[in-house]
Amino acid sequence: MRHFGHISPTVRKDLFHQEPAEFTLASPARILAAALGATLYSPATRPKLAEDIRKQAGRGVVSMVLCLEDSISDADVVDGEENLVRQFAALDPEGAGPAGLPLLFIRVRTPEQIPDLVRRLGRSVHNLAGFVLPKFTESRGTAFLDAVAHAEAAAGLPRLYAMPVLETPDLLHLETRVEALAGISRTVNRYRERVLALRLGVTDFCSLYGLRRTPDMTAYDVQIVAGVIADVVNVLSRADGTGFTVTGPVWEYFRSQQRLFKPQLRRSPFLEEGVEELRTALIEHDLDGLLREIELDRANGLLGKTCIHPAHVTPVHALSVVSHEEFSDAQDILRPERGGGGVMRSAYTNKMNEVKPHRAWAERTMLRAEVFGVAKEEVGFVDLLTAGLQV
């Protein structure tokens, strides 16, 4: 699979200075963590789940979470598990493996579900990338991560990944946050090779104070949430080799019967009126706030995003592509002859690039460039967005 792999090679060639690289479940963890992109959540109870998964893969989705936790009622868990087993078998009736499928994760409620589901999935378990672990704390986390390791060994799989969700009150409350973060750090570091990424449960954080952001507000406008995000990045996502990928929070707004605002895209996005038309469509579909939040996610050290509607996927991926200017700066900073440090004017002659302070940024940028690609100099967000939608 690859980002923008659902659009034609001819269109990709027109858009990208460096096309997104292909990756598989067997790719290195650092590549998979960066490539998660917009991770689309779906209730595990959906009767046509296998069909939905293939349809979303055809629209550019590269990672999905099939949820047995908050998205379904307590009474539906047993039916959800049975449906998952049936749908996984329907995805791969010949046991050929996950070709053409997104990275698939199951969000469970308890550690005991993990080995049970792996056993029941049978040979179709080879289509499973791992598990999402809710309400992750030091005390709960060890049991979850041990269960993933034991299930992997029992099934003879090369790797089952885990994605803990950070969303508990002790992480939000100021008086317990430092110890909660320290405990989470201790736990995920013991299982470093298994933890693919850390996810943020911002909706749960807001619920503890009876808060809900409006469509024109980002998570960073809710100060109590912004403070937690900053502390999580501070402790768990450092650029010194000890950090983990932390993904952006969910955007919960969308319009019913939304058709990815295609009817509004009647003019070429390369013309000024086409850009304005697209901007209007984004606002009308409550996505203007999403775009601002994606930009703030990256500015605050997050990569990828939890999504609950297919309309959110393409904007996340379009804004994840590295611009030609970013790529040029990163290349200059990382040139071998710059190893001793120093400062130089950027090739775009609009900024100074300092080799030592900007090196970690450049390395992260080049990783993002590998999985999301580098846009051509004249290609912008609108071009990438519209290309991603014309499928």
Buried (B, 14 or more C-beta within 10 A) or exposed (E): BBBBBBBEEEBBEEBBBBBBBEBEBEBEBEBBBBBBBBBBBBBBBBEEBBEBBBEBBEBBBBBBBBBBBBBBEEEBBEEBBEBBBBBBBBBBEEEEBBEBBBBBBBBBBBBEBBBBBBEBBEBBBBBBBBBBBBBBBBEBBBEBBEBBBBBBEEBEBEBBBBBBBBBBBBBBEEEBBEEBBEBBBEBBEEBEEBBBBBBBBBBBBBBEEEEEBEBEEBBBBBEBBBBBBEBBBEBBBEEEEEBBBBBBBBBBBBEEEBEBBEEBBEBBBEEEEBBEBBBEBBBEBBBBBBBBBBEBBBEBBBBBBBBBBBBBBBBBBBBBBBBBBBBBBBBBBBEEEBEEEEEBEBBEEEEEBEBEEBBBBBBBBBBBBBBBBBBBEEBBBBBBBBBBBEE
